[in-house]
């Protein structure tokens, strides 16, 4: 991972636990960009995207990039 990423964001990064909400924040409600959707099943993952590419991390600090190639490729389209 690139040294240009601040130390607090160096992998593995803490992944937030789920919180029950009735609605998602509207666009522009929070700083930055939010991509969110309901989590029905599967992994809770954080994607770190920079000029080196994408890395995916689990809540347990395991790198998931190599087992989630399709997700990694899709995340690159968000950059």
Buried (B, 14 or more C-beta within 10 A) or exposed (E): EEEEBEEEEEBBBEBEEEEEEEEEEEEEEEEEEEEEEEEEEEBEBBBBBEEEBBBBBBBEEEEBBEEBEEBBEEBEEEE
